[in-house]
Amino acid sequence: MNRYALFLQHRTKPDMRAEVQKIWQKHMQPAIDGNAAHEVYVYSFGADTDRICAFQVYSSAEEAGAFLKTQAYLDYEREAAPLLEGPPQVEVLQPQWIKGART
């Protein structure tokens, strides 16, 4: 399985999670929805009201890198950065099995 997966955790400035979500919905949601290389994307909230988590599966590491250069990502990053405590915590994962995925 050559897929490339990431688990990201963003820490927002206090009470800014909803504002970051609006920016994400404006730029990222349509870009991800239209990107065939994003095979799985889960945008999530937990109990911590200043944290955003995302789990992503790309068709390859190269596709993940290419997405970071898109205008949608750059616009999101520019608008969201002032509302975040810093860069996200990123864990790169090596998927071993994904339900329903073709090898």
N, C-alpha and C positions, 0 to 999 in steps of 0.2 A: 504494500500500500504506500503510494508516494505522496499522499496528501500531507498538508502542512496545517497544523492547528495552533491556535493561540488562546490563552486565557488572560484577559486584561482586567485590571482593577484601577479605576480612576477614583481619586479622592477630590471631591469638589470643595470649594470654600464653603463655610457654613451656610446652609439653606439655599444653595445654588443648584442643587440637583435638578430641579424642575426646569430651570433656565437652560442648563446644559442639554437636557433632554430635548427641549424645543429646537435648539441649534442642531442636535443630532438628527432630529426628524426632518429638518429643513434640508440639510446637505447629505447626510450619510444614508438615511433610509432609502431614498430613491436610487442613490448610486449603488448601494449594496443590492437592492432588489433587481437592478438592471445588469448586474455583473455575474455572468455565468460561473466565473472562477470562485465566487463565494458560494460554496456548496451548502454551508450551514452557518447561520449567524443568530445568536441568541443574545439580546440586549436585556439586561436584568437589573432589578433592584432587590436588595435584601433589607434586613432590619436596620442597618446603619444608614441613616437618612442623608449622609454625605458621601456615599459610595455608589459607584456604578460598575457593574461587571459585564463583560462581554466574552462569549465563547465563540470562536470563529474557526471554520474549516475551509481552507482554500484547496484548489486542485494542485497547487505546487507552491514552493517557497518563492519562486520567481513571480508568480501571479500576486502573491501577497506584497512583495516589494513594489511591483508595478502599481498596485492600488494606492500605495502611499504617495505616489507622484501625481495622482489625478487632481483635477481642479476642485472636485467636491471635497476630497480629504483635506487639501490645503486650506480651503475656505472654512471648513469645520474647525480645523486646528487653530486658525487665526482668530475666529470668533469665540471659541470655547476656552482657549488658553488663559485669559484673564480670570476665568471663573473656576479654574482648577488649582489645586495646591502644588502641582508640578506634573511631570510626565507620568504616564501610567506605569504601574507595576505590570510587567509582561512575563509570562511563562510560555515558552515554546514547548509544544507537545508533539509526540510522535504517535499518531493514531495507529492502533493495532487492529481495530475492528470498528466499523460504523454500521449500525442497523440500516439495511436497505441500500447501502452503497455498493456500487459495482466496482470491482477491482480493476 
